C-alpha cells in the first residue's frame, strides 16, 4: 500500500510542477464573467485593476479561461498531495510503534 501511495505522491508532484510551469507562461490576470441581463462580459482582473475584454478578443478570453482551469487543477492536486503526505506520515509512525489490526479497532470501540 505504501508503494502505491509513493507512486501517487510522485505523480501528483510531477503534475503540480507541470501545472505551475504552464500557469507561469500565461498572461497576468484572472478571467471573470459579469452577467448583465442576458448578456455576458469578459473582464480581465489584474491586481486592483479590471479591464474589459471585447468579444472580438475571444482568443484572450479562451487563454485566460484555460489558465483558470489549470489553476483549479493545481489547487486540487496540491490538496490531494498534502492529504496523502499527512496520511503517509501518520500511518508510517503508527506502523513503527506497532502493527494495528482490524480486531484492535473492534476492541477499542466496544462499550
Phi and psi restraints in degrees (range 20) as a CNS / XPLOR table:
assign (resid 1 and name C) (resid 2 and name N)
       (resid 2 and name CA) (resid 2 and name C) 1.0 -63.7 20.0 2
assign (resid 2 and name N) (resid 2 and name CA)
       (resid 2 and name C) (resid 3 and name N) 1.0 -35.1 20.0 2
assign (resid 2 and name C) (resid 3 and name N)
       (resid 3 and name CA) (resid 3 and name C) 1.0 -63.4 20.0 2
assign (resid 3 and name N) (resid 3 and name CA)
       (resid 3 and name C) (resid 4 and name N) 1.0 -43.4 20.0 2
assign (resid 3 and name C) (resid 4 and name N)
       (resid 4 and name CA) (resid 4 and name C) 1.0 -63.1 20.0 2
assign (resid 4 and name N) (resid 4 and name CA)
       (resid 4 and name C) (resid 5 and name N) 1.0 -38.0 20.0 2
assign (resid 4 and name C) (resid 5 and name N)
       (resid 5 and name CA) (resid 5 and name C) 1.0 -65.2 20.0 2
assign (resid 5 and name N) (resid 5 and name CA)
       (resid 5 and name C) (resid 6 and name N) 1.0 -43.3 20.0 2
assign (resid 5 and name C) (resid 6 and name N)
       (resid 6 and name CA) (resid 6 and name C) 1.0 -63.1 20.0 2
assign (resid 6 and name N) (resid 6 and name CA)
       (resid 6 and name C) (resid 7 and name N) 1.0 -40.2 20.0 2
assign (resid 6 and name C) (resid 7 and name N)
       (resid 7 and name CA) (resid 7 and name C) 1.0 -61.5 20.0 2
assign (resid 7 and name N) (resid 7 and name CA)
       (resid 7 and name C) (resid 8 and name N) 1.0 -45.7 20.0 2
assign (resid 7 and name C) (resid 8 and name N)
       (resid 8 and name CA) (resid 8 and name C) 1.0 -65.0 20.0 2
assign (resid 8 and name N) (resid 8 and name CA)
       (resid 8 and name C) (resid 9 and name N) 1.0 -40.9 20.0 2
assign (resid 8 and name C) (resid 9 and name N)
       (resid 9 and name CA) (resid 9 and name C) 1.0 -62.8 20.0 2
assign (resid 9 and name N) (resid 9 and name CA)
       (resid 9 and name C) (resid 10 and name N) 1.0 -40.7 20.0 2
assign (resid 9 and name C) (resid 10 and name N)
       (resid 10 and name CA) (resid 10 and name C) 1.0 -63.8 20.0 2
assign (resid 10 and name N) (resid 10 and name CA)
       (resid 10 and name C) (resid 11 and name N) 1.0 -42.4 20.0 2
assign (resid 10 and name C) (resid 11 and name N)
       (resid 11 and name CA) (resid 11 and name C) 1.0 -63.4 20.0 2
assign (resid 11 and name N) (resid 11 and name CA)
       (resid 11 and name C) (resid 12 and name N) 1.0 -41.7 20.0 2
assign (resid 11 and name C) (resid 12 and name N)
       (resid 12 and name CA) (resid 12 and name C) 1.0 -65.3 20.0 2
assign (resid 12 and name N) (resid 12 and name CA)
       (resid 12 and name C) (resid 13 and name N) 1.0 -40.3 20.0 2
assign (resid 12 and name C) (resid 13 and name N)
       (resid 13 and name CA) (resid 13 and name C) 1.0 -63.6 20.0 2
assign (resid 13 and name N) (resid 13 and name CA)
       (resid 13 and name C) (resid 14 and name N) 1.0 -42.4 20.0 2
assign (resid 13 and name C) (resid 14 and name N)
       (resid 14 and name CA) (resid 14 and name C) 1.0 -63.3 20.0 2
assign (resid 14 and name N) (resid 14 and name CA)
       (resid 14 and name C) (resid 15 and name N) 1.0 -42.8 20.0 2
assign (resid 14 and name C) (resid 15 and name N)
       (resid 15 and name CA) (resid 15 and name C) 1.0 -63.4 20.0 2
assign (resid 15 and name N) (resid 15 and name CA)
       (resid 15 and name C) (resid 16 and name N) 1.0 -43.0 20.0 2
assign (resid 15 and name C) (resid 16 and name N)
       (resid 16 and name CA) (resid 16 and name C) 1.0 -62.6 20.0 2
assign (resid 16 and name N) (resid 16 and name CA)
       (resid 16 and name C) (resid 17 and name N) 1.0 -44.2 20.0 2
assign (resid 16 and name C) (resid 17 and name N)
       (resid 17 and name CA) (resid 17 and name C) 1.0 -61.6 20.0 2
assign (resid 17 and name N) (resid 17 and name CA)
       (resid 17 and name C) (resid 18 and name N) 1.0 -44.3 20.0 2
assign (resid 17 and name C) (resid 18 and name N)
       (resid 18 and name CA) (resid 18 and name C) 1.0 -60.9 20.0 2
assign (resid 18 and name N) (resid 18 and name CA)
       (resid 18 and name C) (resid 19 and name N) 1.0 -47.4 20.0 2
assign (resid 18 and name C) (resid 19 and name N)
       (resid 19 and name CA) (resid 19 and name C) 1.0 -65.5 20.0 2
assign (resid 19 and name N) (resid 19 and name CA)
       (resid 19 and name C) (resid 20 and name N) 1.0 -38.2 20.0 2
assign (resid 19 and name C) (resid 20 and name N)
       (resid 20 and name CA) (resid 20 and name C) 1.0 -61.9 20.0 2
assign (resid 20 and name N) (resid 20 and name CA)
       (resid 20 and name C) (resid 21 and name N) 1.0 -42.1 20.0 2
assign (resid 20 and name C) (resid 21 and name N)
       (resid 21 and name CA) (resid 21 and name C) 1.0 -63.5 20.0 2
assign (resid 21 and name N) (resid 21 and name CA)
       (resid 21 and name C) (resid 22 and name N) 1.0 -44.1 20.0 2
assign (resid 21 and name C) (resid 22 and name N)
       (resid 22 and name CA) (resid 22 and name C) 1.0 -61.5 20.0 2
assign (resid 22 and name N) (resid 22 and name CA)
       (resid 22 and name C) (resid 23 and name N) 1.0 -46.7 20.0 2
assign (resid 22 and name C) (resid 23 and name N)
       (resid 23 and name CA) (resid 23 and name C) 1.0 -63.1 20.0 2
assign (resid 23 and name N) (resid 23 and name CA)
       (resid 23 and name C) (resid 24 and name N) 1.0 -38.2 20.0 2
assign (resid 23 and name C) (resid 24 and name N)
       (resid 24 and name CA) (resid 24 and name C) 1.0 -67.2 20.0 2
assign (resid 24 and name N) (resid 24 and name CA)
       (resid 24 and name C) (resid 25 and name N) 1.0 -20.0 20.0 2
assign (resid 24 and name C) (resid 25 and name N)
       (resid 25 and name CA) (resid 25 and name C) 1.0 -83.3 20.0 2
assign (resid 25 and name N) (resid 25 and name CA)
       (resid 25 and name C) (resid 26 and name N) 1.0 -12.6 20.0 2
assign (resid 25 and name C) (resid 26 and name N)
       (resid 26 and name CA) (resid 26 and name C) 1.0 -80.7 20.0 2
assign (resid 26 and name N) (resid 26 and name CA)
       (resid 26 and name C) (resid 27 and name N) 1.0 160.0 20.0 2
assign (resid 26 and name C) (resid 27 and name N)
       (resid 27 and name CA) (resid 27 and name C) 1.0 -64.7 20.0 2
assign (resid 27 and name N) (resid 27 and name CA)
       (resid 27 and name C) (resid 28 and name N) 1.0 159.5 20.0 2
assign (resid 27 and name C) (resid 28 and name N)
       (resid 28 and name CA) (resid 28 and name C) 1.0 -66.2 20.0 2
assign (resid 28 and name N) (resid 28 and name CA)
       (resid 28 and name C) (resid 29 and name N) 1.0 154.8 20.0 2
assign (resid 28 and name C) (resid 29 and name N)
       (resid 29 and name CA) (resid 29 and name C) 1.0 107.0 20.0 2
assign (resid 29 and name N) (resid 29 and name CA)
       (resid 29 and name C) (resid 30 and name N) 1.0 177.0 20.0 2
assign (resid 29 and name C) (resid 30 and name N)
       (resid 30 and name CA) (resid 30 and name C) 1.0 -137.8 20.0 2
assign (resid 30 and name N) (resid 30 and name CA)
       (resid 30 and name C) (resid 31 and name N) 1.0 138.3 20.0 2
assign (resid 30 and name C) (resid 31 and name N)
       (resid 31 and name CA) (resid 31 and name C) 1.0 -78.9 20.0 2
assign (resid 31 and name N) (resid 31 and name CA)
       (resid 31 and name C) (resid 32 and name N) 1.0 137.6 20.0 2
assign (resid 31 and name C) (resid 32 and name N)
       (resid 32 and name CA) (resid 32 and name C) 1.0 -136.1 20.0 2
assign (resid 32 and name N) (resid 32 and name CA)
       (resid 32 and name C) (resid 33 and name N) 1.0 145.5 20.0 2
assign (resid 32 and name C) (resid 33 and name N)
       (resid 33 and name CA) (resid 33 and name C) 1.0 -117.7 20.0 2
assign (resid 33 and name N) (resid 33 and name CA)
       (resid 33 and name C) (resid 34 and name N) 1.0 126.0 20.0 2
assign (resid 33 and name C) (resid 34 and name N)
       (resid 34 and name CA) (resid 34 and name C) 1.0 -108.3 20.0 2
assign (resid 34 and name N) (resid 34 and name CA)
       (resid 34 and name C) (resid 35 and name N) 1.0 132.9 20.0 2
assign (resid 34 and name C) (resid 35 and name N)
       (resid 35 and name CA) (resid 35 and name C) 1.0 -97.5 20.0 2
assign (resid 35 and name N) (resid 35 and name CA)
       (resid 35 and name C) (resid 36 and name N) 1.0 137.4 20.0 2
assign (resid 35 and name C) (resid 36 and name N)
       (resid 36 and name CA) (resid 36 and name C) 1.0 -134.4 20.0 2
assign (resid 36 and name N) (resid 36 and name CA)
       (resid 36 and name C) (resid 37 and name N) 1.0 90.4 20.0 2
assign (resid 36 and name C) (resid 37 and name N)
       (resid 37 and name CA) (resid 37 and name C) 1.0 66.8 20.0 2
assign (resid 37 and name N) (resid 37 and name CA)
       (resid 37 and name C) (resid 38 and name N) 1.0 -120.7 20.0 2
assign (resid 37 and name C) (resid 38 and name N)
       (resid 38 and name CA) (resid 38 and name C) 1.0 -94.0 20.0 2
assign (resid 38 and name N) (resid 38 and name CA)
       (resid 38 and name C) (resid 39 and name N) 1.0 -0.5 20.0 2
assign (resid 38 and name C) (resid 39 and name N)
       (resid 39 and name CA) (resid 39 and name C) 1.0 -99.7 20.0 2
assign (resid 39 and name N) (resid 39 and name CA)
       (resid 39 and name C) (resid 40 and name N) 1.0 155.1 20.0 2
assign (resid 39 and name C) (resid 40 and name N)
       (resid 40 and name CA) (resid 40 and name C) 1.0 -125.9 20.0 2
assign (resid 40 and name N) (resid 40 and name CA)
       (resid 40 and name C) (resid 41 and name N) 1.0 142.5 20.0 2
assign (resid 40 and name C) (resid 41 and name N)
       (resid 41 and name CA) (resid 41 and name C) 1.0 -120.3 20.0 2
assign (resid 41 and name N) (resid 41 and name CA)
       (resid 41 and name C) (resid 42 and name N) 1.0 138.5 20.0 2
assign (resid 41 and name C) (resid 42 and name N)
       (resid 42 and name CA) (resid 42 and name C) 1.0 -93.0 20.0 2
assign (resid 42 and name N) (resid 42 and name CA)
       (resid 42 and name C) (resid 43 and name N) 1.0 130.3 20.0 2
assign (resid 42 and name C) (resid 43 and name N)
       (resid 43 and name CA) (resid 43 and name C) 1.0 -124.7 20.0 2
assign (resid 43 and name N) (resid 43 and name CA)
       (resid 43 and name C) (resid 44 and name N) 1.0 131.9 20.0 2
assign (resid 43 and name C) (resid 44 and name N)
       (resid 44 and name CA) (resid 44 and name C) 1.0 -102.7 20.0 2
assign (resid 44 and name N) (resid 44 and name CA)
       (resid 44 and name C) (resid 45 and name N) 1.0 118.4 20.0 2
assign (resid 44 and name C) (resid 45 and name N)
       (resid 45 and name CA) (resid 45 and name C) 1.0 -100.0 20.0 2
assign (resid 45 and name N) (resid 45 and name CA)
       (resid 45 and name C) (resid 46 and name N) 1.0 125.4 20.0 2
assign (resid 45 and name C) (resid 46 and name N)
       (resid 46 and name CA) (resid 46 and name C) 1.0 -125.3 20.0 2
assign (resid 46 and name N) (resid 46 and name CA)
       (resid 46 and name C) (resid 47 and name N) 1.0 113.4 20.0 2
assign (resid 46 and name C) (resid 47 and name N)
       (resid 47 and name CA) (resid 47 and name C) 1.0 52.2 20.0 2
assign (resid 47 and name N) (resid 47 and name CA)
       (resid 47 and name C) (resid 48 and name N) 1.0 -114.1 20.0 2
assign (resid 47 and name C) (resid 48 and name N)
       (resid 48 and name CA) (resid 48 and name C) 1.0 -101.9 20.0 2
assign (resid 48 and name N) (resid 48 and name CA)
       (resid 48 and name C) (resid 49 and name N) 1.0 9.0 20.0 2
assign (resid 48 and name C) (resid 49 and name N)
       (resid 49 and name CA) (resid 49 and name C) 1.0 -109.3 20.0 2
assign (resid 49 and name N) (resid 49 and name CA)
       (resid 49 and name C) (resid 50 and name N) 1.0 140.3 20.0 2
assign (resid 49 and name C) (resid 50 and name N)
       (resid 50 and name CA) (resid 50 and name C) 1.0 -119.7 20.0 2
assign (resid 50 and name N) (resid 50 and name CA)
       (resid 50 and name C) (resid 51 and name N) 1.0 134.0 20.0 2
assign (resid 50 and name C) (resid 51 and name N)
       (resid 51 and name CA) (resid 51 and name C) 1.0 -125.3 20.0 2
assign (resid 51 and name N) (resid 51 and name CA)
       (resid 51 and name C) (resid 52 and name N) 1.0 130.8 20.0 2
assign (resid 51 and name C) (resid 52 and name N)
       (resid 52 and name CA) (resid 52 and name C) 1.0 -70.5 20.0 2
assign (resid 52 and name N) (resid 52 and name CA)
       (resid 52 and name C) (resid 53 and name N) 1.0 135.2 20.0 2
assign (resid 52 and name C) (resid 53 and name N)
       (resid 53 and name CA) (resid 53 and name C) 1.0 -110.6 20.0 2
assign (resid 53 and name N) (resid 53 and name CA)
       (resid 53 and name C) (resid 54 and name N) 1.0 107.4 20.0 2
assign (resid 53 and name C) (resid 54 and name N)
       (resid 54 and name CA) (resid 54 and name C) 1.0 -67.1 20.0 2
assign (resid 54 and name N) (resid 54 and name CA)
       (resid 54 and name C) (resid 55 and name N) 1.0 158.0 20.0 2
assign (resid 54 and name C) (resid 55 and name N)
       (resid 55 and name CA) (resid 55 and name C) 1.0 -59.7 20.0 2
assign (resid 55 and name N) (resid 55 and name CA)
       (resid 55 and name C) (resid 56 and name N) 1.0 -26.7 20.0 2
assign (resid 55 and name C) (resid 56 and name N)
       (resid 56 and name CA) (resid 56 and name C) 1.0 -67.5 20.0 2
assign (resid 56 and name N) (resid 56 and name CA)
       (resid 56 and name C) (resid 57 and name N) 1.0 -17.2 20.0 2
assign (resid 56 and name C) (resid 57 and name N)
       (resid 57 and name CA) (resid 57 and name C) 1.0 -106.5 20.0 2
assign (resid 57 and name N) (resid 57 and name CA)
       (resid 57 and name C) (resid 58 and name N) 1.0 45.2 20.0 2
assign (resid 57 and name C) (resid 58 and name N)
       (resid 58 and name CA) (resid 58 and name C) 1.0 -58.9 20.0 2
assign (resid 58 and name N) (resid 58 and name CA)
       (resid 58 and name C) (resid 59 and name N) 1.0 -34.9 20.0 2
assign (resid 58 and name C) (resid 59 and name N)
       (resid 59 and name CA) (resid 59 and name C) 1.0 -60.7 20.0 2
assign (resid 59 and name N) (resid 59 and name CA)
       (resid 59 and name C) (resid 60 and name N) 1.0 -38.6 20.0 2
assign (resid 59 and name C) (resid 60 and name N)
       (resid 60 and name CA) (resid 60 and name C) 1.0 -65.2 20.0 2
assign (resid 60 and name N) (resid 60 and name CA)
       (resid 60 and name C) (resid 61 and name N) 1.0 -42.4 20.0 2
assign (resid 60 and name C) (resid 61 and name N)
       (resid 61 and name CA) (resid 61 and name C) 1.0 -62.1 20.0 2
assign (resid 61 and name N) (resid 61 and name CA)
       (resid 61 and name C) (resid 62 and name N) 1.0 -39.6 20.0 2
assign (resid 61 and name C) (resid 62 and name N)
       (resid 62 and name CA) (resid 62 and name C) 1.0 -65.4 20.0 2
assign (resid 62 and name N) (resid 62 and name CA)
       (resid 62 and name C) (resid 63 and name N) 1.0 -41.5 20.0 2
assign (resid 62 and name C) (resid 63 and name N)
       (resid 63 and name CA) (resid 63 and name C) 1.0 -63.0 20.0 2
assign (resid 63 and name N) (resid 63 and name CA)
       (resid 63 and name C) (resid 64 and name N) 1.0 -44.0 20.0 2
assign (resid 63 and name C) (resid 64 and name N)
       (resid 64 and name CA) (resid 64 and name C) 1.0 -68.5 20.0 2
assign (resid 64 and name N) (resid 64 and name CA)
       (resid 64 and name C) (resid 65 and name N) 1.0 -32.3 20.0 2
assign (resid 64 and name C) (resid 65 and name N)
       (resid 65 and name CA) (resid 65 and name C) 1.0 -67.4 20.0 2
assign (resid 65 and name N) (resid 65 and name CA)
       (resid 65 and name C) (resid 66 and name N) 1.0 -38.4 20.0 2
assign (resid 65 and name C) (resid 66 and name N)
       (resid 66 and name CA) (resid 66 and name C) 1.0 -66.3 20.0 2
assign (resid 66 and name N) (resid 66 and name CA)
       (resid 66 and name C) (resid 67 and name N) 1.0 -38.3 20.0 2
assign (resid 66 and name C) (resid 67 and name N)
       (resid 67 and name CA) (resid 67 and name C) 1.0 -61.4 20.0 2
assign (resid 67 and name N) (resid 67 and name CA)
       (resid 67 and name C) (resid 68 and name N) 1.0 -42.6 20.0 2
assign (resid 67 and name C) (resid 68 and name N)
       (resid 68 and name CA) (resid 68 and name C) 1.0 -64.3 20.0 2
assign (resid 68 and name N) (resid 68 and name CA)
       (resid 68 and name C) (resid 69 and name N) 1.0 -40.8 20.0 2
assign (resid 68 and name C) (resid 69 and name N)
       (resid 69 and name CA) (resid 69 and name C) 1.0 -61.3 20.0 2
assign (resid 69 and name N) (resid 69 and name CA)
       (resid 69 and name C) (resid 70 and name N) 1.0 -47.5 20.0 2
assign (resid 69 and name C) (resid 70 and name N)
       (resid 70 and name CA) (resid 70 and name C) 1.0 -62.6 20.0 2
assign (resid 70 and name N) (resid 70 and name CA)
       (resid 70 and name C) (resid 71 and name N) 1.0 -36.3 20.0 2
assign (resid 70 and name C) (resid 71 and name N)
       (resid 71 and name CA) (resid 71 and name C) 1.0 -64.3 20.0 2
assign (resid 71 and name N) (resid 71 and name CA)
       (resid 71 and name C) (resid 72 and name N) 1.0 -40.6 20.0 2
assign (resid 71 and name C) (resid 72 and name N)
       (resid 72 and name CA) (resid 72 and name C) 1.0 -68.8 20.0 2
assign (resid 72 and name N) (resid 72 and name CA)
       (resid 72 and name C) (resid 73 and name N) 1.0 -38.5 20.0 2
assign (resid 72 and name C) (resid 73 and name N)
       (resid 73 and name CA) (resid 73 and name C) 1.0 -61.1 20.0 2
assign (resid 73 and name N) (resid 73 and name CA)
       (resid 73 and name C) (resid 74 and name N) 1.0 -42.4 20.0 2
assign (resid 73 and name C) (resid 74 and name N)
       (resid 74 and name CA) (resid 74 and name C) 1.0 -62.2 20.0 2
assign (resid 74 and name N) (resid 74 and name CA)
       (resid 74 and name C) (resid 75 and name N) 1.0 -43.8 20.0 2
assign (resid 74 and name C) (resid 75 and name N)
       (resid 75 and name CA) (resid 75 and name C) 1.0 -59.6 20.0 2
assign (resid 75 and name N) (resid 75 and name CA)
       (resid 75 and name C) (resid 76 and name N) 1.0 -45.7 20.0 2
assign (resid 75 and name C) (resid 76 and name N)
       (resid 76 and name CA) (resid 76 and name C) 1.0 -63.7 20.0 2
assign (resid 76 and name N) (resid 76 and name CA)
       (resid 76 and name C) (resid 77 and name N) 1.0 -42.3 20.0 2
assign (resid 76 and name C) (resid 77 and name N)
       (resid 77 and name CA) (resid 77 and name C) 1.0 -65.8 20.0 2
assign (resid 77 and name N) (resid 77 and name CA)
       (resid 77 and name C) (resid 78 and name N) 1.0 -40.6 20.0 2
assign (resid 77 and name C) (resid 78 and name N)
       (resid 78 and name CA) (resid 78 and name C) 1.0 -65.0 20.0 2
assign (resid 78 and name N) (resid 78 and name CA)
       (resid 78 and name C) (resid 79 and name N) 1.0 -39.7 20.0 2
assign (resid 78 and name C) (resid 79 and name N)
       (resid 79 and name CA) (resid 79 and name C) 1.0 -65.4 20.0 2
assign (resid 79 and name N) (resid 79 and name CA)
       (resid 79 and name C) (resid 80 and name N) 1.0 -44.4 20.0 2
assign (resid 79 and name C) (resid 80 and name N)
       (resid 80 and name CA) (resid 80 and name C) 1.0 -63.4 20.0 2
assign (resid 80 and name N) (resid 80 and name CA)
       (resid 80 and name C) (resid 81 and name N) 1.0 -42.3 20.0 2
assign (resid 80 and name C) (resid 81 and name N)
       (resid 81 and name CA) (resid 81 and name C) 1.0 -59.7 20.0 2
assign (resid 81 and name N) (resid 81 and name CA)
       (resid 81 and name C) (resid 82 and name N) 1.0 -44.9 20.0 2
assign (resid 81 and name C) (resid 82 and name N)
       (resid 82 and name CA) (resid 82 and name C) 1.0 -62.8 20.0 2
assign (resid 82 and name N) (resid 82 and name CA)
       (resid 82 and name C) (resid 83 and name N) 1.0 -45.1 20.0 2
assign (resid 82 and name C) (resid 83 and name N)
       (resid 83 and name CA) (resid 83 and name C) 1.0 -64.6 20.0 2
assign (resid 83 and name N) (resid 83 and name CA)
       (resid 83 and name C) (resid 84 and name N) 1.0 -44.3 20.0 2
assign (resid 83 and name C) (resid 84 and name N)
       (resid 84 and name CA) (resid 84 and name C) 1.0 -67.5 20.0 2
assign (resid 84 and name N) (resid 84 and name CA)
       (resid 84 and name C) (resid 85 and name N) 1.0 -35.5 20.0 2
assign (resid 84 and name C) (resid 85 and name N)
       (resid 85 and name CA) (resid 85 and name C) 1.0 -64.3 20.0 2
assign (resid 85 and name N) (resid 85 and name CA)
       (resid 85 and name C) (resid 86 and name N) 1.0 -42.7 20.0 2
assign (resid 85 and name C) (resid 86 and name N)
       (resid 86 and name CA) (resid 86 and name C) 1.0 -63.7 20.0 2
assign (resid 86 and name N) (resid 86 and name CA)
       (resid 86 and name C) (resid 87 and name N) 1.0 -43.4 20.0 2
assign (resid 86 and name C) (resid 87 and name N)
       (resid 87 and name CA) (resid 87 and name C) 1.0 -61.5 20.0 2
assign (resid 87 and name N) (resid 87 and name CA)
       (resid 87 and name C) (resid 88 and name N) 1.0 -43.3 20.0 2
assign (resid 87 and name C) (resid 88 and name N)
       (resid 88 and name CA) (resid 88 and name C) 1.0 -62.5 20.0 2
assign (resid 88 and name N) (resid 88 and name CA)
       (resid 88 and name C) (resid 89 and name N) 1.0 -43.1 20.0 2
assign (resid 88 and name C) (resid 89 and name N)
       (resid 89 and name CA) (resid 89 and name C) 1.0 -62.9 20.0 2
assign (resid 89 and name N) (resid 89 and name CA)
       (resid 89 and name C) (resid 90 and name N) 1.0 -44.8 20.0 2
assign (resid 89 and name C) (resid 90 and name N)
       (resid 90 and name CA) (resid 90 and name C) 1.0 -66.4 20.0 2
assign (resid 90 and name N) (resid 90 and name CA)
       (resid 90 and name C) (resid 91 and name N) 1.0 -46.2 20.0 2
assign (resid 90 and name C) (resid 91 and name N)
       (resid 91 and name CA) (resid 91 and name C) 1.0 -68.0 20.0 2
assign (resid 91 and name N) (resid 91 and name CA)
       (resid 91 and name C) (resid 92 and name N) 1.0 -33.8 20.0 2
assign (resid 91 and name C) (resid 92 and name N)
       (resid 92 and name CA) (resid 92 and name C) 1.0 -73.0 20.0 2
assign (resid 92 and name N) (resid 92 and name CA)
       (resid 92 and name C) (resid 93 and name N) 1.0 -33.5 20.0 2
assign (resid 92 and name C) (resid 93 and name N)
       (resid 93 and name CA) (resid 93 and name C) 1.0 -70.7 20.0 2
assign (resid 93 and name N) (resid 93 and name CA)
       (resid 93 and name C) (resid 94 and name N) 1.0 -34.9 20.0 2
assign (resid 93 and name C) (resid 94 and name N)
       (resid 94 and name CA) (resid 94 and name C) 1.0 -70.0 20.0 2
assign (resid 94 and name N) (resid 94 and name CA)
       (resid 94 and name C) (resid 95 and name N) 1.0 -38.4 20.0 2
assign (resid 94 and name C) (resid 95 and name N)
       (resid 95 and name CA) (resid 95 and name C) 1.0 -70.5 20.0 2
assign (resid 95 and name N) (resid 95 and name CA)
       (resid 95 and name C) (resid 96 and name N) 1.0 -26.7 20.0 2
assign (resid 95 and name C) (resid 96 and name N)
       (resid 96 and name CA) (resid 96 and name C) 1.0 -72.3 20.0 2
assign (resid 96 and name N) (resid 96 and name CA)
       (resid 96 and name C) (resid 97 and name N) 1.0 -38.2 20.0 2
assign (resid 96 and name C) (resid 97 and name N)
       (resid 97 and name CA) (resid 97 and name C) 1.0 -72.9 20.0 2
assign (resid 97 and name N) (resid 97 and name CA)
       (resid 97 and name C) (resid 98 and name N) 1.0 -45.3 20.0 2
assign (resid 97 and name C) (resid 98 and name N)
       (resid 98 and name CA) (resid 98 and name C) 1.0 -172.9 20.0 2
assign (resid 98 and name N) (resid 98 and name CA)
       (resid 98 and name C) (resid 99 and name N) 1.0 155.7 20.0 2
assign (resid 98 and name C) (resid 99 and name N)
       (resid 99 and name CA) (resid 99 and name C) 1.0 -78.2 20.0 2
assign (resid 99 and name N) (resid 99 and name CA)
       (resid 99 and name C) (resid 100 and name N) 1.0 131.4 20.0 2
assign (resid 99 and name C) (resid 100 and name N)
       (resid 100 and name CA) (resid 100 and name C) 1.0 -102.1 20.0 2
assign (resid 100 and name N) (resid 100 and name CA)
       (resid 100 and name C) (resid 101 and name N) 1.0 133.2 20.0 2
assign (resid 100 and name C) (resid 101 and name N)
       (resid 101 and name CA) (resid 101 and name C) 1.0 -116.3 20.0 2
assign (resid 101 and name N) (resid 101 and name CA)
       (resid 101 and name C) (resid 102 and name N) 1.0 168.5 20.0 2
assign (resid 101 and name C) (resid 102 and name N)
       (resid 102 and name CA) (resid 102 and name C) 1.0 -64.0 20.0 2
assign (resid 102 and name N) (resid 102 and name CA)
       (resid 102 and name C) (resid 103 and name N) 1.0 -34.2 20.0 2
assign (resid 102 and name C) (resid 103 and name N)
       (resid 103 and name CA) (resid 103 and name C) 1.0 -67.5 20.0 2
assign (resid 103 and name N) (resid 103 and name CA)
       (resid 103 and name C) (resid 104 and name N) 1.0 -31.7 20.0 2
assign (resid 103 and name C) (resid 104 and name N)
       (resid 104 and name CA) (resid 104 and name C) 1.0 -61.4 20.0 2
assign (resid 104 and name N) (resid 104 and name CA)
       (resid 104 and name C) (resid 105 and name N) 1.0 -41.0 20.0 2
assign (resid 104 and name C) (resid 105 and name N)
       (resid 105 and name CA) (resid 105 and name C) 1.0 -66.2 20.0 2
assign (resid 105 and name N) (resid 105 and name CA)
       (resid 105 and name C) (resid 106 and name N) 1.0 -39.4 20.0 2
assign (resid 105 and name C) (resid 106 and name N)
       (resid 106 and name CA) (resid 106 and name C) 1.0 -65.8 20.0 2
assign (resid 106 and name N) (resid 106 and name CA)
       (resid 106 and name C) (resid 107 and name N) 1.0 -38.8 20.0 2
assign (resid 106 and name C) (resid 107 and name N)
       (resid 107 and name CA) (resid 107 and name C) 1.0 -66.2 20.0 2
assign (resid 107 and name N) (resid 107 and name CA)
       (resid 107 and name C) (resid 108 and name N) 1.0 -39.9 20.0 2
assign (resid 107 and name C) (resid 108 and name N)
       (resid 108 and name CA) (resid 108 and name C) 1.0 -71.5 20.0 2
assign (resid 108 and name N) (resid 108 and name CA)
       (resid 108 and name C) (resid 109 and name N) 1.0 -31.6 20.0 2
assign (resid 108 and name C) (resid 109 and name N)
       (resid 109 and name CA) (resid 109 and name C) 1.0 -90.4 20.0 2
assign (resid 109 and name N) (resid 109 and name CA)
       (resid 109 and name C) (resid 110 and name N) 1.0 -5.5 20.0 2
assign (resid 109 and name C) (resid 110 and name N)
       (resid 110 and name CA) (resid 110 and name C) 1.0 -72.7 20.0 2
assign (resid 110 and name N) (resid 110 and name CA)
       (resid 110 and name C) (resid 111 and name N) 1.0 143.3 20.0 2
